[in-house]
């Protein structure tokens, strides 16, 4: 697949002529990637209404840290995103297939951020425990409380808020350290 860089606004969008529009009509469709600080990238498409000659409302994807547009073998425009949901190996594989020099500064920072995130999270584990509740009157302990009876029960082992806050502070410090030590892309 061919990567499409530099299409970052309606004015610099990648345009396709004779795009199907409804039944038997053809139009122009344009594609671009918008980068917004503190949000990331989103993929945007827009068509011209062939009946009025005016641009329709743009259709926008949800934000991802980095999005790169692609042109597949059928000359259809697609996109690929880098996100926290990618494992560290998949992230590095995707980055290796991108011409990073073609990205803007915010996108390069997002790659640095994603690498620091994965480095931090590789040592974090999560545990889930079933909550237990004691009935206030007879004292029976159950795990499933009927919603309309919640006021009759109290949690047996409530969360240790201080411990959770200390854990989060440790993760945040580790992330800040990894981010500051991550090399520029």
N, C-alpha and C positions, 0 to 999 in steps of 0.2 A: 504494500500500500504506500502511496505517495503521501508525505506529510505536507500540509498546507500551513505556511507561517505568514504572519503579517496581516492577517485579515482580522482586525480588532475593532472595527466600527462599521456602521452602515456605509460610510463613504469608501472604505477599503475592503468591503465584503467580497467574498468569492461568489460570482454570479453564474447562474445556469439559465440559458435561454430555452424556450420550448418545453418548459416544465409542465406536466399535465395539471390541469385545473378543472375539476369537475368533469362533466360529460362533454367530450370533444373540444374543450377549450385548452389553449396553451398560454403560458405566462412566463414571467421571469421570477426566479427565486434566488435570494441571496442568503449567504451564511457567514457568520463571524463569531469570534470568541471575545466576550467582554470580560475584562479583568477589573475587579473592584477590591480596593484595599480592605483588609480585615474580613473579607467574604470569600474571595477566590475568583474562579472563572465560571462563566456559564456560556453555554452554546446557544446561539440565537439564529433563528431562521425567519424569513419574511418573504411574502409573495406580493405581486401586484395583482389587484383585482382587474381582470381583462375587460370587465364591463364598464368600469369607471376610470381605469388608468391610474388609480391611487394605490399606495402601499397599504396592505392590510396590517392589522395589529401584529407585532412580532411575537413569535412563540419562543419561550425561554426555558431552558433546562434548569434544574436546581443547581446550586453552587457546588463546585468541587475545588479542591486546592489547585489543580492544574488540569487544563483541557487542551488537547491538540486535535486539530481537524485533520481528517484523512480523506483521500480519494481512493476508492477501491477499484478493483480491476474492471468493474462495470461503469466506472466514472460516476459513482454515487458518492455524495459527501456523507461521511460518518464522523464520529469523534471518539476519542479514547481519553479516559480521565485517570489521574493519579489520585489516590485517596488513602485515608487511614485504614480503610477496609482491605487494601492490598497488603499481603504479607510482605515482609522485608525483601524476600527473594524476588517476588513478582514486581515489587516496586523498582528494584534495581534493574530487572530485565526491561521494564517499560522505559526507564530513564535511558538505558543504553541504546534504545531504538529512537531516541529523540535527539535532534540537533539542538542541544541546550543553548548554544550561542544565538539561536533564532528567537529564544524566549525573552520576554521583558523582565525587568528587575524584580517585580513582584512575583512572577512565576518562579524565577530562580530562588528567591527567598522561600517560597512555599516548598520547593524540593528540599532545601536545607532543613526546613521545619519538619517535613515528613520523615527525613532520615533521623533527626534527633528524636522524634516521637517514637519511631520503631526501636531505636537503640534504648530508649528509656523503658518502653513497655516489654522488652524481652525478659526483664527480670521481675516483672510484676505478675503476681498470681491472684486469682480471685477465688473466693469460696462462697458458696451459697448454703444457707442453713434454713431449715424449716422453722418458721416462727411458731412459738407455742403460747397459748393463752389460757389463763386460769379464770374460771367463773368466780365472780366475787362472793357469791353466797355458798354454794356447795363445795367449791374449791376444785372441781374437776378440771383436768388439763386436756385441751384439744388443739388441733392444728387448723381446723376449718371452722371459722366462726360465721354463723349466719349474719348477713349484713344488717338486718334490723335488730340484732341483739348485741352489736359491738359495744354498746355502753355497759353491758353486763359483764364484760371481760376486761382483763388487764394482761399486758404482755409479761411472760414469765422471765425471759432474759432479754431485756431491751438492749438496743445497740449501745455500745460504748462510744458516745459522740467524741470524747476527747481523743480516744485511740484512732478513730476514723479521721479526725482532723489532722493528727500528727502524721498519719500515713499519707494523706493527701499532700501535706506540706513537704514531706520527704520526696514524693514523686515529683512535685513541682520544682523542687531544688535540683533534683537529678536532671529533669528536662532542661532547665535553664543552663545547667552546666554543659549538657550534651549539645544544646543549641549554640552556645558560645564557642565550643570547641569543634563544631562541624565546619569543615572547609567550605569555602564558597564554591558554588556550582559553576 
